[in-house]
Amino acid sequence: MGKSLQWHCVAASVDELPWQDNSLCEITVAGRTICLVRNGQTVRACAAKCPHAGGRIAQGFCSAAGHLVCPLHRYRFDPATGRNVSGEGYHLRTYPVELREEGVFVGLEEAGLFGWFR
């Protein structure tokens, strides 16, 4: 059985998000803090904290290869898959993003028992 997603509009457009100079930003959606990553008009979403030691991903940077780099220990992650590409074996949770006419939407799994009934 697939997990049901609930889509949340996080901004009217990509340019309205609170991007930092490093093309990253941290936002709260439905009570969850997530990190958004911008590469041109492509936006990806992932967990706000590194799974290794809890470094804030938005305080890191994107490498020349397009990988997210944690500010604490420089672990690198593929923003599309969350796969750790520097070899430590960690996985960064990712969330789907859709750019629609109505805005930028992030898909979050429905939490709790009632999500199973939909």
Rosetta blueprint (number, residue, H / E / L):
1 M L
2 G L
3 K L
4 S L
5 L E
6 Q E
7 W E
8 H E
9 C E
10 V E
11 A E
12 A L
13 S L
14 V H
15 D H
16 E H
17 L L
18 P L
19 W L
20 Q L
21 D L
22 N L
23 S L
24 L E
25 C E
26 E E
27 I E
28 T E
29 V E
30 A L
31 G L
32 R E
33 T E
34 I E
35 C E
36 L E
37 V E
38 R E
39 N E
40 G L
41 Q L
42 T E
43 V E
44 R E
45 A E
46 C E
47 A E
48 A L
49 K E
50 C L
51 P L
52 H L
53 A L
54 G L
55 G L
56 R E
57 I H
58 A H
59 Q H
60 G L
61 F E
62 C E
63 S L
64 A L
65 A L
66 G L
67 H L
68 L E
69 V E
70 C L
71 P L
72 L L
73 H L
74 R L
75 Y L
76 R E
77 F E
78 D L
79 P L
80 A L
81 T L
82 G L
83 R E
84 N E
85 V L
86 S L
87 G L
88 E L
89 G L
90 Y L
91 H E
92 L L
93 R L
94 T E
95 Y E
96 P L
97 V E
98 E E
99 L E
100 R E
101 E L
102 E L
103 G E
104 V E
105 F E
106 V E
107 G E
108 L E
109 E E
110 E L
111 A L
112 G L
113 L H
114 F H
115 G H
116 W H
117 F H
118 R L
